[in-house]
Amino acid sequence: MPAVTHYPSPVSDNLIEIRDLSFSYGKRSVLKDINLTARRGQVIAIMGISGGGKTTLLRLIGGALRPTAGMLKVDGVDMSRLDRDGLYRLRRRMGMLFQFGALFTDLSVFDNVAFPLREHTRLPEEMIRDLVLMKLNAVGLRGAHELMPAELSGGMARRVALARAIALEPSLILYDEPFAGLDPISLGVTGNLIRRLTDTLGVTSIVVTHDIQESLRMVDYVYFVSAGVIAAQGTPDQLRASVEPFVHQFVHGQEEGPVPFHYPAQSYAEELELAA
């Protein structure tokens, strides 16, 4: 098939469609037969234990990796058919919030948010200034535009990064552990912002997270990834009520369940006898 260098106007309510997707690093299988759908205007959470393949799935959606098999469409375009220029153009429709913000430490708050506008548009500085202040106002930090990243708290830095992620008015925002390291107030503020910006801008938000309670409060649908497969999925209410052992253990933070507390070892009594 010829490479795709452009993408069509929206023809479906589904911004992301993944069918039978698999991914491997060489001979090591990471994801197997993944099926996932995200509609426009939804907040979708991808959850699961560490090493289960969540971040790899996020990187595939963002185009940093290519599927080994299966189909992954974003905004109606099969990502595997995009050439380099087409991929870069599609990425301009995406925003990314990295785990700890990833702000440019030598740039002010204002210049961090202005960076994608200056890099990808030819807008005059007067318009860039208005847009930057508008985005910062949306996250409650217009008054902090002259500060440097070192002067920000962790929660403030995350909000500046979110303002930068929406600077180009994307149709898709990807969040990699947006709640990591935040105090309860900052965590709640960030969760509310994700929900409010998704609704206000009409974007689709994909959130990779371990924070169960905050996520179930603000997302529309959840996919649990375990050992490279979708182990469970459903709405927050469905998952809270689930009696499936893995889901129940994960949602309620229980020690006993399919995910063991103890690393595999021989009998403790036998080991003590051998050491005697």
Secondary structure, DSSP 4 states (H G I P E B T S, - for coil): -PPB-S-PPP-SSEEEEEEEEEEEETTEEEEEEEEEEEETT-EEEEE-STTSSHHHHHHHHTTSS--SEEEEEETTEEGGGB-HHHHHHHHTTEEEE-TT----TTS-HHHHHHHHHHHH----HHHHHHHHHHHHHHTT-GGGTT--GGGS-HHHHHHHHHHHHTTT--SEEEEESTTTT--HHHHHHHHHHHHHHHHHHT-EEEEE---HHHHHHH-SEEEEEETTEEEEEE-HHHHHT---HHHHHHHHT-SSSSS-SSPS-S-HHHHHHHH-
